[in-house]
Amino acid sequence: MSTVYSPAEPPAAPGAPAEPAKRPLIQRMPAAAFVVGYGALVVAIVVFVAMLSSYSAGASSDRGASSTLTEITETTETARAPEKQLPHNPAPADQQSVRESVRSYLIADLETGATHTGTSARGALTELAEQSPTELSGHLSRLLEQNCLDKLELTTQKNMRILFQGFCFSTLPAATIASAISTANELGADALALNSYHPSLGTEMTLRWVQVPSQEKLDELRDDWDDIDFPEGIRRLQFNAYGPEQAYWLYHEDGEEPWFISSETGEAFAEKYGLPR
């Protein structure tokens, strides 16, 4: 094995200038530039650290707030959980009870049906019922009180219609019913209606005449209306009658002045408004 020797570098020539030693870049930068650059770097680092800290704190806060909100919502929903929902109670439409309550020797040909607000029934008054007004009115008063009768329609032997509406386990005194039927019979009314739509509004009694034979008879009826008193439990009276030439309406609320209206009808109405006949 042989060894290779490298020749030594020749010595520098006498009097030649020596090369200056190389300095790092940071030492070669002007002092002013260094101060500005270094300061900007420090500021940037501070801002970056501050933003990073703010982001971390915000994210943590959001997570905490979200968690807290979720817990509050769940707690509130648990606290406000609705109670068990019960089905809506329908109107007590007990047709069987109505049929069992009606006395067949007073009300014949009974028919019943269910309505949205109770039970409807209709029938015909027997001859015995009209001969026994006290017993009939007492039976009707109890029938209304013991049942939810949305509508009860009765027809007399003379084809007068008697209508009870809105009596759901509520009633009128037997004497009031007897007085109303007696008044309707005495004045020859075609229909009698007793309406009880709301207890606070009271019961309304309506008498109706569909075809009064003459103007003279119509005027007599108008005079009779002024003599009718308010039976017990009746708050409003209403009368309407249709004659050959005019129609009369009278509305009277207890404690108030009566309100009367008249209007042409029949030939007079057609002539007034130019209607073909």
C-alpha positions in Angstrom: 0.0 0.0 0.0 1.5 3.3 -1.0 0.9 6.7 0.6 0.1 9.8 -1.6 1.5 13.1 -0.4 -0.2 16.4 -1.4 2.3 19.2 -2.1 2.2 22.0 0.5 0.5 25.3 -0.5 3.0 27.9 -1.6 3.4 30.7 0.9 1.8 34.0 0.2 3.9 36.4 -1.7 5.5 39.0 0.5 3.6 42.3 0.7 0.2 40.9 -0.7 -2.8 42.1 1.3 -4.6 39.5 3.5 -8.3 38.7 2.6 -10.8 39.9 5.2 -12.7 37.3 7.2 -16.4 36.8 6.2 -19.0 38.1 8.7 -22.5 36.6 9.3 -25.5 38.3 7.5 -26.9 39.7 10.7 -23.7 41.5 11.4 -23.5 42.9 7.9 -27.1 44.5 8.1 -27.4 48.2 8.9 -28.3 48.8 12.5 -31.4 50.8 11.6 -32.8 48.0 9.3 -32.1 45.4 11.9 -33.9 47.3 14.6 -37.0 47.8 12.4 -37.1 44.3 11.1 -36.6 42.7 14.5 -39.2 44.9 16.1 -41.7 44.0 13.3 -41.0 40.3 13.9 -41.6 40.6 17.6 -44.9 42.5 17.1 -46.1 39.9 14.6 -45.3 37.1 17.0 -47.1 38.8 19.8 -50.2 39.4 17.6 -50.2 35.8 16.4 -49.9 34.4 20.0 -52.7 36.8 21.1 -55.0 35.7 18.2 -54.2 32.0 18.9 -55.1 32.4 22.5 -58.3 34.3 21.7 -59.4 31.6 19.2 -58.7 28.8 21.7 -60.6 30.7 24.5 -63.5 31.4 22.1 -63.7 27.8 20.9 -63.6 26.6 24.5 -66.2 29.1 25.5 -68.5 28.1 22.6 -68.1 24.5 23.5 -68.9 25.3 27.1 -71.9 27.5 26.2 -73.2 24.9 23.7 -72.9 22.3 26.4 -74.5 24.5 29.0 -77.3 25.5 26.6 -77.9 21.9 25.7 -78.1 21.0 29.4 -80.5 23.9 30.1 -82.7 23.0 27.1 -82.8 19.4 28.1 -83.6 20.4 31.7 -86.3 22.9 30.6 -87.9 20.4 28.3 -87.8 17.8 31.1 -89.3 20.3 33.5 -92.0 21.4 31.0 -92.8 18.0 29.6 -96.5 18.1 28.9 -98.8 15.9 31.0 -100.4 12.9 29.4 -102.9 14.2 26.8 -106.4 13.0 27.3 -108.9 12.7 24.4 -111.3 15.6 23.9 -114.5 14.9 25.8 -117.3 14.7 23.2 -120.8 16.0 24.0 -122.7 13.5 26.1 -124.9 12.3 23.2 -126.8 9.6 25.1 -129.7 8.7 22.9 -130.7 5.7 24.9 -131.1 7.9 28.0 -133.3 10.3 26.1 -135.5 7.5 24.8 -135.8 6.0 28.3 -136.6 9.4 29.8 -139.5 10.2 27.5 -143.0 9.2 28.5 -144.6 7.7 25.5 -148.1 8.5 26.6 -147.1 12.2 26.4 -144.7 12.2 23.4 -145.3 9.7 20.6 -143.3 8.8 17.5 -140.0 9.7 19.2 -136.9 9.9 17.0 -133.4 10.6 18.3 -130.0 11.4 16.8 -126.5 12.5 17.9 -125.3 16.0 17.2 -121.9 17.7 17.7 -123.2 19.2 20.9 -125.5 16.6 22.4 -128.6 14.8 21.3 -131.5 15.8 19.1 -135.0 14.4 19.5 -138.4 15.0 17.8 -141.9 13.6 18.4 -145.6 14.4 18.5 -147.6 15.5 21.5 -150.4 13.1 22.2 -154.0 14.2 22.9 -153.5 13.4 26.5 -150.4 15.6 26.7 -152.4 18.6 25.5 -155.2 17.9 27.9 -152.7 17.7 30.8 -150.5 20.9 30.4 -149.2 20.7 34.0 -148.0 17.1 33.7 -146.6 17.8 30.2 -144.6 21.0 31.3 -143.2 19.2 34.3 -142.1 16.3 32.2 -140.4 18.6 29.7 -138.6 20.5 32.4 -137.2 17.3 33.9 -136.3 15.9 30.4 -134.2 19.0 29.6 -132.5 18.9 33.0 -131.6 15.2 32.9 -130.2 15.1 29.4 -128.0 17.1 27.0 -130.6 18.0 24.5 -129.2 20.1 21.8 -132.6 20.2 20.1 -136.1 18.9 21.0 -138.8 19.4 18.4 -142.4 18.6 19.2 -145.5 18.9 17.0 -149.0 19.6 18.5 -152.3 18.1 17.4 -152.9 21.4 15.5 -149.5 21.2 13.8 -147.9 23.9 15.8 -144.2 23.3 16.3 -142.6 23.7 19.7 -138.8 23.9 19.7 -136.3 23.7 22.5 -132.7 24.5 21.6 -129.4 24.5 23.6 -130.6 22.8 26.8 -127.7 20.6 27.9 -128.4 19.5 31.5 -130.2 22.9 31.9 -133.9 23.7 32.0 -136.7 26.1 32.5 -139.3 26.1 35.3 -142.3 23.9 34.5 -144.6 27.0 35.0 -142.6 28.9 32.3 -142.9 26.1 29.8 -146.7 25.8 30.5 -147.1 29.6 30.1 -145.2 29.7 26.8 -147.2 26.9 25.3 -150.5 28.4 26.6 -149.7 31.8 25.1 -148.8 30.3 21.7 -152.0 28.3 21.6 -154.2 31.3 22.6 -152.7 33.5 19.9 -152.7 30.8 17.3 -149.0 30.8 16.6 -147.5 28.5 14.1 -144.3 28.0 16.0 -142.9 28.5 19.5 -139.1 28.4 20.1 -137.2 28.5 23.4 -133.5 29.1 22.8 -130.8 28.8 25.5 -127.5 29.3 23.6 -125.6 30.6 26.6 -126.6 30.8 30.3 -125.2 34.4 30.7 -127.4 35.6 27.8 -130.5 34.1 29.2 -133.3 32.2 27.3 -135.1 33.7 24.3 -138.7 33.0 23.6 -139.9 33.4 20.0 -143.4 33.2 18.6 -143.9 33.0 14.8 -147.0 33.4 12.6 -146.3 32.2 9.0 -149.5 33.3 7.3 -151.8 35.8 9.0 -155.0 35.9 6.9 -155.6 39.7 7.0 -154.1 43.0 7.9 -156.7 43.5 10.6 -155.7 40.2 12.3 -152.0 41.3 12.0 -152.7 44.5 13.7 -154.6 42.7 16.5 -151.5 40.5 17.0 -149.3 43.5 17.2 -151.5 44.8 20.1 -151.4 41.5 21.8 -147.6 41.4 21.9 -147.5 44.4 24.1 -149.5 42.6 26.8 -147.2 39.5 27.0 -145.1 39.5 30.2 -141.7 37.9 30.7 -142.1 34.4 32.2 -139.6 33.3 34.8 -136.2 32.5 33.2 -137.0 34.3 29.9 -134.8 37.3 29.1 -135.8 38.2 25.6 -139.1 38.0 23.7 -139.3 38.0 19.9 -142.4 38.0 17.7 -142.7 37.9 13.9 -145.7 37.6 11.8 -146.3 37.6 8.0 -149.6 39.1 6.6 -150.8 39.4 3.0 -149.3 42.9 2.6 -147.0 43.5 5.6 -144.6 41.6 8.0 -144.2 42.7 11.6 -141.2 42.0 13.9 -140.9 42.9 17.6 -137.8 42.4 19.7 -138.0 43.0 23.4 -135.2 42.5 26.0 -136.2 42.6 29.6 -135.5 46.0 31.1 -135.2 47.7 27.7 -137.6 49.4 25.3 -139.1 47.1 22.6 -137.9 47.4 19.1 -140.6 47.2 16.4 -140.1 46.9 12.6 -142.6 46.6 9.8 -142.0 45.9 6.1 -144.0 45.2 2.9 -144.6 41.7 1.9 -146.4 39.8 -0.8 -147.9 41.9 -3.6 -146.9 45.1 -1.9 -143.3 44.0 -1.6 -143.2 42.9 -5.2 -144.7 46.2 -6.4 -142.3 48.3 -4.2 -139.2 46.6 -5.6 -140.5 45.9 -9.1 -140.4 42.1 -8.8 -142.2 39.9 -11.3 -145.2 38.1 -10.0 
